[in-house]
Amino acid sequence: MCRHLAVIARRPYPAAGLLLDDPNALRVQSICDRHGDCHSDGWGLGYYVADRVGPLVIRRPADARLDQSFAARARELVAPTWIAHVRNSSVGSVSEANCHPFRHGAWLFSHNGTVTNFDVIGPRLAAIVPDELLALRGGTTDSELIFVHVLARLQRLGIDLTQPVGDAGPLVDALVETLRDLDRWSREFPPNEKTKFNFLLTDGVVLASSRWNHDLHWRQEPEVTVVASEATGIGAWQEVPEHSILGIDRAGQARLVRL
């Protein structure tokens, strides 16, 4: 079901501790998370650098615990905003195109979870997405389709997708509407397995994250907010409440919306 972690800060923040060195760093979670699941089907890093609009992304369809480039890239990464992800494939093959995070314009997105009954729900997600955004899909995951669906909602709110919006409100609003649709559609099917919708969405300046039937934690320190599937073991972590969205604005102020 994947694991991810995001940092949004007012200063460059090194990735090595959270990804490699902490007792429950993301590389440790890739080996075995708190539920006993392994996330060995790919990894990705997305990050923002000064004087550039839009993120850079590195993705590999390899096991983060064995791939030497994961450790090397994690040691090198120092940026004010970044997302890291390790994948346990469910919808879509093991390939670079299906690794998270996904990017477009100013935006990065990753997902922990699976849209059950995707053969039915997928076309509904696609129905509000303009052809030019649907054409952005490079892979076959449910997660990437959710991403372009959220982008379409942002576009309908008047957001220029090529530029950071700098306000967490539209990100939260777009995730709220997407989650309400996904929840409503999922309830049409027998509840044999809860559908999981943990999303991370950022424009490099602000961030929104959702918890929906999966694990999500966060911590704040001066000028830095970290959001992660699991606490890495260092710092004063809090659990994000179930069925809620956490928005972080450009000053690091948190807004919690319960659905």
Backbone bond lengths (Angstrom), bond angles and torsions (degrees), N, CA, C in turn:
res aa  C-N    CA-C-N  psi(-1)  N-CA   C-N-CA  omega(-1)  CA-C   N-CA-C  phi
1 M - - - 1.453 - - 1.522 112.58 -
2 C 1.323 117.12 2.01 1.461 123.49 174.00 1.529 112.82 78.07
3 R 1.316 114.13 162.83 1.460 123.70 175.02 1.523 107.74 -142.15
4 H 1.350 116.07 141.83 1.451 118.52 177.94 1.519 111.40 -143.95
5 L 1.327 114.21 168.91 1.458 121.25 -175.80 1.526 107.79 -155.17
6 A 1.327 116.14 138.89 1.465 120.71 179.69 1.522 110.00 -134.24
7 V 1.316 114.84 146.28 1.467 122.93 172.71 1.513 108.09 -122.69
8 I 1.332 116.22 134.31 1.456 121.32 169.68 1.525 106.71 -132.34
9 A 1.327 115.94 122.09 1.457 120.88 -168.95 1.521 110.21 -141.76
10 R 1.306 115.38 165.91 1.463 121.44 176.82 1.526 111.29 -98.56
11 R 1.304 115.24 11.94 1.458 121.89 177.51 1.528 107.84 -154.03
12 P 1.323 118.40 157.33 1.469 119.29 176.62 1.534 111.02 -58.32
13 Y 1.324 115.66 135.07 1.457 120.96 -174.42 1.525 109.05 -128.14
14 P 1.341 117.80 126.61 1.470 120.26 -176.61 1.526 112.12 -72.70
15 A 1.322 114.57 143.43 1.466 120.67 -177.27 1.516 113.38 -89.63
16 A 1.317 118.86 -18.92 1.463 121.61 -167.58 1.528 113.08 -57.48
17 G 1.330 118.35 -43.19 1.455 120.28 -177.70 1.516 112.33 -61.97
18 L 1.324 116.48 -51.97 1.462 121.55 -176.87 1.524 112.86 -68.04
19 L 1.323 116.78 -32.06 1.461 120.25 -175.72 1.518 114.24 -93.66
20 L 1.356 116.55 -26.43 1.467 118.98 -172.58 1.520 114.91 -127.53
21 D 1.329 117.86 -40.69 1.461 120.82 -163.59 1.523 115.75 -100.44
22 D 1.327 118.60 -27.53 1.457 120.60 -179.36 1.530 110.11 -63.91
23 P 1.339 118.30 155.87 1.470 120.34 -177.77 1.526 114.05 -55.30
24 N 1.334 116.91 -35.04 1.466 120.77 177.61 1.532 109.36 -121.61
25 A 1.319 115.60 46.10 1.462 121.58 178.55 1.529 110.51 -58.49
26 L 1.330 115.99 163.58 1.463 119.55 -176.33 1.528 111.58 -58.79
27 R 1.327 118.16 -34.93 1.469 119.85 177.25 1.521 110.48 -62.83
28 V 1.329 118.17 -36.82 1.466 121.50 176.09 1.522 110.03 -64.87
29 Q 1.330 116.84 -43.48 1.461 120.87 178.90 1.525 111.13 -62.85
30 S 1.335 117.22 -31.31 1.461 119.30 178.31 1.519 111.26 -65.88
31 I 1.321 116.68 -30.05 1.466 120.86 178.53 1.526 109.92 -74.37
32 C 1.337 115.71 -47.11 1.467 120.45 179.63 1.523 108.23 -164.71
33 D 1.335 116.70 117.39 1.458 119.38 179.52 1.523 109.87 -86.64
34 R 1.329 116.45 -175.33 1.468 120.32 -174.97 1.528 113.10 -65.92
35 H 1.333 117.26 -15.40 1.466 121.26 177.27 1.524 111.74 -96.92
36 G 1.346 117.08 -1.13 1.449 120.80 -179.00 1.511 114.63 87.11
37 D 1.350 117.55 10.97 1.458 121.78 -179.05 1.526 110.65 -91.59
38 C 1.328 115.85 145.69 1.463 122.72 178.48 1.529 109.17 -105.26
39 H 1.323 115.99 140.90 1.472 121.41 -176.65 1.523 108.45 -122.04
40 S 1.323 115.11 76.53 1.461 121.73 -169.26 1.524 113.20 -111.25
41 D 1.338 118.03 11.74 1.463 121.17 -171.49 1.522 113.72 -98.24
42 G 1.326 117.16 15.44 1.458 119.47 176.95 1.515 111.30 143.21
43 W 1.324 115.30 160.75 1.456 120.66 177.69 1.522 109.10 -144.61
44 G 1.328 114.61 161.10 1.454 118.94 178.26 1.510 111.19 -155.23
45 L 1.330 115.06 150.78 1.462 123.63 174.08 1.521 107.64 -130.01
46 G 1.320 116.39 131.08 1.453 121.79 173.28 1.514 108.70 -125.98
47 Y 1.331 117.39 136.50 1.464 119.21 -173.55 1.529 110.61 -153.81
48 Y 1.325 114.30 161.58 1.455 122.44 -178.19 1.529 109.24 -115.16
49 V 1.327 115.16 141.24 1.456 120.37 178.90 1.525 109.51 -122.71
50 A 1.323 116.03 159.49 1.459 121.40 -178.38 1.525 111.04 -62.69
51 D 1.341 114.66 145.99 1.476 122.43 174.92 1.518 113.15 65.16
52 R 1.318 117.09 22.30 1.466 120.86 175.25 1.515 108.89 -137.46
53 V 1.347 116.94 126.57 1.456 121.61 174.16 1.517 108.20 -86.66
54 G 1.306 116.22 125.00 1.452 120.49 -178.96 1.511 111.90 100.03
55 P 1.319 116.17 151.16 1.469 121.65 -174.01 1.520 113.50 -87.13
56 L 1.318 114.27 161.47 1.452 122.99 166.54 1.525 108.19 -101.58
57 V 1.318 117.46 146.35 1.467 121.08 -176.42 1.530 109.61 -134.52
58 I 1.325 115.23 136.81 1.466 123.24 171.42 1.524 106.84 -122.48
59 R 1.330 117.52 125.36 1.467 121.19 -179.22 1.524 109.28 -136.65
60 R 1.324 115.09 141.74 1.452 120.36 179.58 1.532 109.41 -141.10
61 P 1.334 118.70 135.89 1.472 121.66 175.54 1.517 110.71 -84.29
62 A 1.331 115.54 58.17 1.469 121.31 -174.47 1.523 109.51 -136.80
63 D 1.306 115.25 164.26 1.463 122.89 -179.99 1.533 108.76 -77.66
64 A 1.328 117.23 119.09 1.466 121.03 -176.15 1.523 112.59 -61.40
65 R 1.319 117.95 -28.62 1.470 119.91 -178.23 1.525 111.77 -75.11
66 L 1.347 117.31 -21.14 1.460 121.96 -177.08 1.526 113.20 -108.88
67 D 1.310 116.78 -24.47 1.460 121.37 -175.96 1.532 109.52 -78.92
68 Q 1.313 116.71 114.05 1.459 121.08 -177.67 1.529 112.06 -62.40
69 S 1.331 117.21 -27.63 1.460 119.36 -178.41 1.520 112.07 -69.71
70 F 1.342 118.14 -25.48 1.460 119.36 176.03 1.522 110.25 -63.46
71 A 1.309 116.95 -49.45 1.459 120.37 179.77 1.526 111.16 -63.22
72 A 1.331 116.63 -41.26 1.464 119.89 -178.78 1.523 110.88 -63.73
73 R 1.318 116.34 -45.04 1.466 119.98 -179.62 1.523 110.93 -67.08
74 A 1.314 116.83 -39.32 1.465 120.26 179.11 1.519 111.34 -63.39
75 R 1.329 117.30 -38.68 1.468 120.42 178.03 1.529 111.52 -66.05
76 E 1.320 116.74 -33.28 1.456 121.05 -177.90 1.523 113.32 -80.09
77 L 1.333 117.28 -25.12 1.462 120.61 -169.21 1.526 111.78 -75.33
78 V 1.318 115.22 117.31 1.459 123.24 172.67 1.521 105.63 -138.62
79 A 1.330 116.93 109.06 1.456 121.28 -175.15 1.520 109.12 -153.47
80 P 1.330 117.83 155.80 1.464 119.38 -179.01 1.533 113.66 -72.98
81 T 1.322 116.97 -28.02 1.468 119.99 179.01 1.518 108.58 -137.16
82 W 1.332 116.24 128.26 1.459 119.51 177.42 1.531 110.75 -157.63
83 I 1.332 114.57 157.33 1.465 123.54 177.22 1.527 107.91 -128.16
84 A 1.327 115.93 136.78 1.467 122.39 173.80 1.522 108.84 -123.76
85 H 1.329 116.80 146.80 1.464 120.88 -174.65 1.517 109.28 -147.87
86 V 1.340 116.30 139.21 1.459 122.04 168.87 1.522 107.82 -122.19
87 R 1.328 116.47 138.31 1.462 121.30 -165.95 1.519 112.76 -109.05
88 N 1.320 114.58 138.77 1.456 124.48 166.36 1.523 105.42 -118.82
89 S 1.317 117.07 102.67 1.461 120.52 -167.66 1.527 111.84 -67.36
90 S 1.321 114.76 139.58 1.468 121.41 173.48 1.523 108.56 -130.53
91 V 1.331 117.09 -64.41 1.464 121.04 174.13 1.524 107.90 -98.96
92 G 1.317 117.95 121.51 1.456 121.57 179.48 1.517 111.80 99.83
93 S 1.325 115.52 146.67 1.459 122.15 -176.06 1.523 110.93 -73.49
94 V 1.337 115.38 171.39 1.454 121.49 173.90 1.527 107.63 -79.99
95 S 1.323 116.63 106.82 1.461 121.99 -177.50 1.517 108.57 -158.18
96 E 1.326 116.13 160.45 1.463 119.73 178.89 1.519 110.94 -61.92
97 A 1.337 117.33 -38.29 1.462 120.99 -177.93 1.524 112.18 -62.93
98 N 1.337 116.79 -25.51 1.462 120.51 -177.79 1.524 113.26 -96.44
99 C 1.328 117.53 1.38 1.462 120.66 176.35 1.532 110.57 -79.75
100 H 1.300 115.89 148.41 1.460 123.18 176.80 1.535 108.65 -97.77
101 P 1.320 118.95 162.83 1.460 128.17 -2.16 1.528 111.47 -79.66
102 F 1.337 114.39 159.95 1.452 122.10 175.60 1.526 108.36 -98.30
103 R 1.319 116.13 151.57 1.457 119.31 -177.47 1.526 111.00 -135.45
104 H 1.308 115.00 152.25 1.463 122.69 169.04 1.510 108.20 -160.86
105 G 1.322 117.46 130.23 1.455 120.69 179.49 1.517 110.92 57.37
106 A 1.327 115.76 -120.98 1.464 121.33 -179.79 1.520 112.90 -89.14
107 W 1.328 118.54 3.11 1.462 121.29 -162.25 1.518 114.02 -110.96
108 L 1.345 114.30 145.91 1.461 124.05 169.08 1.522 108.83 -125.39
109 F 1.347 116.06 146.69 1.464 121.40 -178.56 1.516 109.31 -148.32
110 S 1.337 116.55 139.02 1.470 121.20 169.54 1.524 109.07 -141.46
111 H 1.336 114.49 162.43 1.466 121.66 -172.33 1.522 109.00 -140.10
112 N 1.326 116.35 134.02 1.464 123.68 166.37 1.517 107.06 -108.60
113 G 1.312 117.17 118.82 1.453 118.92 177.92 1.516 111.43 133.89
114 T 1.337 115.21 -171.22 1.464 122.20 -178.07 1.518 109.39 -146.52
115 V 1.315 116.19 139.55 1.464 121.07 171.08 1.526 107.09 -86.56
116 T 1.315 116.88 103.56 1.459 119.76 176.28 1.527 109.03 -69.12
117 N 1.344 115.98 152.69 1.466 121.99 -176.18 1.530 110.81 56.81
118 F 1.350 114.45 41.98 1.462 120.27 -176.18 1.523 111.63 -63.93
119 D 1.335 117.69 -27.20 1.463 119.79 -179.84 1.518 111.64 -61.97
120 V 1.344 116.84 -27.30 1.466 121.67 178.26 1.534 110.66 -94.28
121 I 1.334 116.20 -44.84 1.466 120.37 -174.12 1.529 112.13 -76.14
122 G 1.330 116.90 -31.18 1.455 119.79 -179.69 1.517 113.93 -54.45
123 P 1.333 119.47 -50.59 1.466 119.33 178.54 1.528 113.38 -60.67
124 R 1.314 117.70 -29.51 1.468 119.83 177.25 1.529 110.42 -69.77
125 L 1.336 116.44 -39.34 1.458 119.57 175.44 1.521 110.71 -61.57
126 A 1.324 115.76 -41.17 1.466 120.30 -176.70 1.520 112.79 -71.51
127 A 1.334 117.45 -20.10 1.466 120.45 -170.60 1.524 113.60 -62.11
128 I 1.360 117.93 -31.31 1.465 118.90 -178.62 1.524 112.25 -96.46
129 V 1.324 117.37 4.19 1.462 120.31 -173.80 1.528 109.84 -95.47
130 P 1.335 117.83 124.11 1.464 119.95 176.33 1.526 111.47 -60.29
131 D 1.331 115.53 153.62 1.463 120.26 -176.86 1.521 111.98 -57.42
132 E 1.358 117.11 -36.52 1.461 118.81 -176.89 1.521 112.14 -67.52
133 L 1.346 117.28 -28.38 1.458 120.05 175.20 1.525 111.41 -81.30
134 L 1.321 117.86 -38.35 1.467 120.19 175.67 1.522 110.98 -59.28
135 A 1.324 116.39 -33.50 1.463 120.60 -178.63 1.521 112.34 -69.22
136 L 1.339 117.40 -12.54 1.464 120.84 178.76 1.519 112.26 -73.00
137 R 1.330 117.61 -20.83 1.458 119.95 -176.47 1.520 110.83 -63.51
138 G 1.330 114.66 119.10 1.453 119.38 177.90 1.506 112.86 -97.71
139 G 1.348 116.73 -13.62 1.452 121.65 -177.42 1.511 111.70 -126.62
140 T 1.335 115.63 -159.68 1.468 120.92 -173.05 1.530 112.78 -126.80
141 T 1.331 117.84 17.79 1.463 119.87 -175.67 1.522 111.67 -82.29
142 D 1.328 114.82 155.49 1.456 121.13 169.08 1.528 110.01 -63.57
143 S 1.332 116.45 -35.10 1.465 121.61 -176.28 1.523 112.09 -62.00
144 E 1.334 116.84 -44.32 1.472 118.96 -178.55 1.519 110.99 -68.50
145 L 1.323 117.53 -33.16 1.466 119.27 175.54 1.526 110.61 -67.19
146 I 1.323 117.73 -38.90 1.465 120.17 174.54 1.526 109.98 -60.04
147 F 1.333 117.40 -41.23 1.460 121.27 179.80 1.528 111.23 -58.01
148 V 1.330 117.95 -50.57 1.460 118.11 -178.09 1.523 111.07 -69.35
149 H 1.339 117.12 -28.28 1.463 120.75 173.80 1.531 110.28 -63.44
150 V 1.330 117.15 -44.51 1.469 120.81 177.40 1.528 110.59 -64.88
151 L 1.335 117.39 -40.67 1.466 119.95 176.53 1.524 111.37 -59.49
152 A 1.330 116.45 -39.69 1.467 119.67 178.39 1.526 111.01 -63.49
153 R 1.332 116.71 -38.17 1.466 119.57 176.87 1.528 110.98 -65.51
154 L 1.332 117.08 -41.77 1.459 120.19 177.18 1.531 110.53 -61.48
155 Q 1.318 115.92 -41.95 1.458 120.49 179.46 1.518 111.03 -61.81
156 R 1.317 116.40 -39.02 1.471 120.41 178.45 1.519 112.20 -68.95
157 L 1.339 116.83 -21.02 1.462 121.21 174.40 1.527 112.00 -83.22
158 G 1.333 116.87 1.43 1.450 120.92 178.92 1.514 114.57 90.52
159 I 1.329 117.97 14.39 1.463 121.99 -177.61 1.525 110.15 -82.87
160 D 1.328 116.47 132.90 1.450 123.19 171.31 1.522 107.77 -80.70
161 L 1.323 116.97 112.06 1.465 120.98 -173.48 1.521 113.45 -70.70
162 T 1.325 117.42 -11.07 1.463 120.05 -179.71 1.520 112.60 -87.27
163 Q 1.337 117.37 -7.66 1.459 121.19 -175.38 1.531 110.17 -129.25
164 P 1.335 118.31 148.95 1.472 119.29 173.60 1.515 110.28 -65.70
165 V 1.324 116.10 140.13 1.458 120.10 -179.96 1.523 111.20 -83.09
166 G 1.350 117.47 -29.39 1.458 121.09 176.11 1.507 114.77 72.36
167 D 1.333 117.82 12.81 1.465 123.11 -179.53 1.516 106.91 -140.50
168 A 1.322 116.60 122.59 1.468 120.10 -177.23 1.525 112.49 -70.86
169 G 1.336 117.96 -18.16 1.457 120.78 -176.04 1.516 114.40 -55.51
170 P 1.348 119.89 -52.14 1.462 119.35 179.61 1.529 113.49 -62.04
171 L 1.333 117.64 -33.82 1.457 120.02 177.76 1.520 110.31 -64.11
172 V 1.333 116.23 -46.13 1.460 120.62 178.48 1.522 110.08 -61.73
173 D 1.341 117.39 -45.60 1.469 120.71 -179.12 1.524 111.66 -60.14
174 A 1.335 117.02 -43.26 1.459 120.24 -179.48 1.528 111.48 -64.35
175 L 1.341 116.83 -40.71 1.465 119.69 178.38 1.528 111.48 -68.71
176 V 1.332 117.22 -38.03 1.467 120.27 177.87 1.526 110.59 -57.07
177 E 1.332 116.55 -50.11 1.463 119.89 -177.37 1.527 111.45 -66.01
178 T 1.309 117.15 -39.44 1.457 120.26 178.45 1.524 111.09 -64.69
179 L 1.320 117.11 -44.04 1.464 120.68 179.89 1.520 111.60 -64.82
180 R 1.306 117.34 -39.09 1.472 119.80 178.68 1.516 110.85 -63.06
181 D 1.333 117.16 -41.98 1.459 119.93 177.30 1.521 111.21 -64.43
182 L 1.337 116.32 -48.53 1.465 119.68 -178.70 1.528 111.91 -60.75
183 D 1.324 116.12 -40.94 1.460 119.56 178.96 1.523 110.87 -65.14
184 R 1.312 116.93 -44.28 1.474 119.97 -179.61 1.528 111.33 -62.51
185 W 1.321 116.39 -44.76 1.456 119.44 -179.77 1.524 111.61 -66.67
186 S 1.320 116.77 -38.50 1.468 120.35 -178.90 1.517 111.92 -65.01
187 R 1.322 116.87 -30.18 1.469 120.81 -179.18 1.518 112.94 -70.74
188 E 1.313 117.89 -8.63 1.457 120.59 177.64 1.529 112.12 -74.29
189 F 1.335 115.73 -14.29 1.460 120.37 -174.87 1.526 110.15 -110.48
190 P 1.332 117.33 156.21 1.473 119.43 177.84 1.525 110.17 -56.02
191 P 1.326 117.96 137.08 1.473 121.17 -175.92 1.524 112.98 -79.83
192 N 1.339 116.24 56.38 1.459 119.54 179.77 1.524 111.20 -70.83
193 E 1.329 116.45 -32.19 1.452 121.39 179.32 1.522 108.54 -146.95
194 K 1.323 116.55 128.60 1.449 119.83 179.72 1.529 110.15 -68.10
195 T 1.323 115.25 131.93 1.451 120.06 175.18 1.518 109.04 -75.71
196 K 1.324 116.08 139.01 1.464 121.40 -173.09 1.525 110.08 -112.48
197 F 1.329 115.95 127.73 1.456 121.36 -176.86 1.528 110.08 -131.85
198 N 1.309 117.35 74.47 1.465 121.08 173.10 1.526 107.95 -100.23
199 F 1.335 116.59 111.60 1.458 121.95 -175.60 1.525 110.42 -114.53
200 L 1.322 115.83 147.23 1.457 123.62 166.64 1.523 107.27 -121.19
201 L 1.331 116.71 128.72 1.461 122.33 -178.78 1.521 108.73 -137.87
202 T 1.344 117.27 127.75 1.453 120.40 179.16 1.517 110.73 -145.74
203 D 1.334 115.30 152.97 1.459 122.17 170.86 1.521 110.72 -108.07
204 G 1.322 116.65 10.51 1.444 122.67 -179.02 1.514 114.24 92.73
205 V 1.336 115.94 -15.06 1.469 121.58 -178.68 1.520 111.06 -113.60
206 V 1.321 116.77 -40.06 1.466 123.06 177.75 1.527 107.75 -129.39
207 L 1.333 115.70 167.87 1.458 120.11 -175.19 1.527 109.80 -146.27
208 A 1.327 116.20 145.84 1.463 121.59 170.92 1.520 108.24 -132.33
209 S 1.332 116.34 140.76 1.461 121.63 179.59 1.515 108.86 -138.01
210 S 1.327 115.92 144.74 1.461 120.47 -179.90 1.512 110.53 -117.51
211 R 1.331 114.29 148.38 1.466 120.66 169.04 1.518 108.30 -119.61
212 W 1.334 115.11 121.64 1.465 119.92 -179.06 1.528 108.21 -147.01
213 N 1.333 115.51 97.88 1.469 122.96 177.62 1.527 113.30 63.85
214 H 1.328 116.43 31.99 1.452 121.40 177.93 1.528 108.01 -152.09
215 D 1.338 117.12 -177.58 1.464 121.08 -177.18 1.532 110.34 -91.42
216 L 1.349 116.51 141.35 1.459 120.39 173.31 1.522 109.25 -157.30
217 H 1.323 115.23 134.96 1.463 122.33 -177.83 1.526 109.37 -135.29
218 W 1.329 115.26 162.56 1.458 118.77 176.70 1.516 109.95 -152.38
219 R 1.324 114.46 158.72 1.444 120.34 175.45 1.532 108.70 -147.06
220 Q 1.319 115.56 151.94 1.460 121.04 177.11 1.513 109.77 -125.93
221 E 1.308 115.10 141.50 1.452 123.11 171.06 1.523 105.65 -136.93
222 P 1.310 119.90 171.64 1.461 119.75 -177.77 1.530 112.37 -51.63
223 E 1.334 115.14 118.27 1.464 124.29 174.30 1.523 114.32 71.77
224 V 1.332 118.73 7.38 1.468 121.17 -176.20 1.526 110.20 -138.70
225 T 1.349 116.81 134.26 1.458 122.56 170.02 1.521 108.42 -123.26
226 V 1.328 115.64 133.18 1.468 121.76 177.35 1.524 107.78 -118.26
227 V 1.325 116.61 132.77 1.463 123.22 175.27 1.517 107.29 -122.43
228 A 1.330 117.56 130.67 1.465 119.92 -174.18 1.518 111.17 -150.35
229 S 1.331 115.00 150.61 1.466 119.67 175.55 1.521 110.49 -55.50
230 E 1.329 116.19 -46.62 1.459 121.71 178.35 1.518 109.84 -128.30
231 A 1.320 116.08 146.12 1.460 120.08 172.17 1.517 109.01 -59.43
232 T 1.330 116.47 137.80 1.465 119.59 -179.29 1.522 111.95 -82.30
233 G 1.336 117.22 -8.78 1.456 121.00 175.24 1.506 114.14 105.72
234 I 1.343 117.88 -9.30 1.448 121.76 179.97 1.523 108.44 -116.99
235 G 1.339 117.47 131.15 1.456 120.12 176.82 1.517 113.21 98.76
236 A 1.335 114.86 174.57 1.469 122.06 -177.10 1.525 109.70 -92.25
237 W 1.306 116.61 86.86 1.464 122.35 -178.12 1.524 110.91 -82.47
238 Q 1.319 115.31 146.36 1.461 122.87 172.48 1.524 108.36 -121.80
239 E 1.329 115.61 151.56 1.459 119.92 176.20 1.521 109.15 -89.61
240 V 1.311 116.62 130.05 1.465 120.86 174.04 1.528 107.89 -71.53
241 P 1.332 119.04 130.80 1.464 120.04 -178.62 1.534 112.19 -60.91
242 E 1.321 114.81 148.19 1.454 120.97 176.91 1.526 110.23 -59.51
243 H 1.335 115.96 146.43 1.462 124.09 177.85 1.531 111.19 54.34
244 S 1.320 114.85 56.48 1.467 120.09 179.91 1.521 110.13 -148.66
245 I 1.330 114.76 165.81 1.460 122.45 177.71 1.514 108.06 -125.43
246 L 1.315 115.67 133.68 1.454 122.90 177.53 1.521 108.37 -107.62
247 G 1.339 116.82 120.63 1.448 121.65 175.82 1.516 110.21 -109.10
248 I 1.338 116.48 138.42 1.463 122.38 178.52 1.524 107.59 -121.60
249 D 1.356 117.63 121.31 1.454 120.26 -178.12 1.522 111.41 -88.52
250 R 1.329 116.54 -178.73 1.462 120.84 -173.06 1.529 112.98 -66.59
251 A 1.331 117.50 -19.47 1.471 121.38 177.49 1.521 111.81 -93.74
252 G 1.348 117.59 1.68 1.455 121.38 -179.69 1.518 113.67 86.20
253 Q 1.339 117.05 7.59 1.462 120.21 178.51 1.523 109.78 -76.97
254 A 1.343 115.65 136.08 1.461 121.34 -176.65 1.514 110.69 -97.82
255 R 1.317 115.59 143.16 1.476 123.69 173.70 1.516 107.90 -129.99
256 L 1.314 116.43 125.08 1.466 121.85 -178.72 1.517 109.03 -110.53
257 V 1.328 116.24 124.40 1.469 122.97 179.07 1.513 107.81 -117.02
258 R 1.332 116.33 122.72 1.459 120.96 177.90 1.524 109.50 -99.07
259 L 1.334 114.99 137.52 1.456 120.77 -178.98 1.518 110.21 -105.14
